[in-house]
Amino acid sequence: MSKINKGVISFAMILTFIFGMFLVPIHVRAEDQKNQTEMMELNSENRSVLLMEPVSGKILYEKNSHEKLPPASVTKIMTMLLTMEAVDSGRIKLSDKVTISENAKKMGGSSMLLDTGEIRTVEDLIKGVGIASGNDAAVALAEYIAGSQDAFVKLMNDKAAQLGMKDTTFKNCTGLNADGHLTTAYDISIMSRELLKHPAILKYTGTYMETISEGRKAPIGLVNHNKLVRFFKGCDGLKTGFTGEAKYCISATAARNGVRMLTVIMGSPTFKIRNKDAGILMNYGFSKFESKKLITKGMDIEKINLNKKGDKFFIAKANEDLNIILEKGNENKIVKKCVLDKAKKSYKANDIVGYCEVYLDGKLVGKVKLYSDRNIKKPGVFGNLKDNFSKVLDKGI
């Protein structure tokens, strides 16, 4: 074989190797591949879609997420948010008694079948909103908290403005059709994320069936409109909605293995498509993120030297566990930084001496307090001089 032919063959082999590096398929887990394939099957008729990791607020997928649309009963996320804020701040209690008004009773649409003059607790009404999407329960809560639905709607819009929901205007607390009652998938994700800061709500939105019988001849049977609570692993909220104008809407959330996902769908043609696509979106999110325990309570974090010689020191230990949520494969972007109280002249065993900050890709994602593992004093001026003198002698200078 000629030298020229050998050279051509060698060059071809090199090219094949180089291109092969790019063409060889990267190994992908079967579950990830399945979720990515399903993502391609999302129904194109959904008007607006968003998928978010709610701890960081990172958006993983969106389609027309800033388009203003009627939200139907997904509106009640704001109703529940204001209610939970009132409860958690101590302004009202779950056990408070609420007398149902004629105005609340006559609300159309979804209902928990309340009667005028009936007395129900705040907790009963939260169940009525979170499980059965009761318009009567929503209005009863609004009237109890603000005095009237109109006054409550003002609070809703004030809260929306405070949260940065720039494309939202509420006209009622129920989501029934009203001119100008509009929001976006992005804004819904904002208020949903805020509601998740009150985790007690998931006790109600994550319940599939409930019966309220106290004080009634005929018990109230509540069945969750969000069927994902029953059929999608880890789903515990938040709110569905439907009107002829809005079509099928949902703000759905689920948690698995320490990771939570949040998805919003607006204007879906059927509830089956809405639910299926919400599941596809959340599965996709779960395939991308993981929960990692970075710090365990009692773990040695850093040796803190108190002199130049290094024979006076203590170990800064973690006072608590720390888990963070991160995208898979991003462990190398984690940085820990210790911040200590340097003004102390001495450290006592178990005293808090500072904290350890954890950064992910330059952003602070967690912080744990640190404590000293022993009693120890900082060397004074003479101690430092002695150390320096010893250092000089050791070097033979």
GIDAHU-V861672 format. One record per helix or strand. SS is the DSSP state (H for helix, E for strand). FROM is the first residue (numbers start at 1). TO is the last residue. Records with the same first field share a line. If there is no record, write none. Layout:
SS=FROM-TO  FROM-TO
This chain:
H=3-23  30-39  72-88  102-105  122-130  135-146  149-163  185-195  199-205  228-231  271-288  331-333  381-395
E=48-53  58-63  69-69  97-99  119-121  169-169  182-183  209-212  220-223  235-243  247-256  259-268  289-295  300-305  313-318  322-327  334-340  346-347  352-360  363-372  376-377
